[in-house]
């Protein structure tokens, strides 16, 4: 990881370039961790995904510190126009896409797990229900729940 500039005020174009490089590096790192988490989640390796929590938290805080320095120096960055400025803008768009994909994966997992839990609860409740007699003294057959069909999951989401 590149060292954070010692001063939070940018006074030259070299310092502006260094700040852009620092933020790009932090963007790379946080995006890589989020992609790794998404891959683990998509492959149902939940323990591996959850193990990334602490690292993701540390990288997010590091990125936030870099972004705060970047924002504090927005006037100086506009004045010096470092070449990394455009790359940062593009990278933020890429990070947004990565975060949206991660959220979509998490939402899919939530939906699937809720559906499984509802199905299990319904099956447990159905096994505890009493058999009753209908008209003519016949025992009413229990109906198979509609969710009891085979489970099919996507390898991607």
HELIX and SHEET records of a PDB file:
HELIX    1   1 UNK A   13  UNK A   42  1                                  30    
HELIX    2   2 UNK A   46  UNK A   51  1                                   6    
HELIX    3   3 UNK A   53  UNK A   72  1                                  20    
HELIX    4   4 UNK A   74  UNK A   80  1                                   7    
HELIX    5   5 UNK A   84  UNK A  127  1                                  44    
HELIX    6   6 UNK A  135  UNK A  137  5                                   3    
HELIX    7   7 UNK A  146  UNK A  148  5                                   3    
END                                                                             
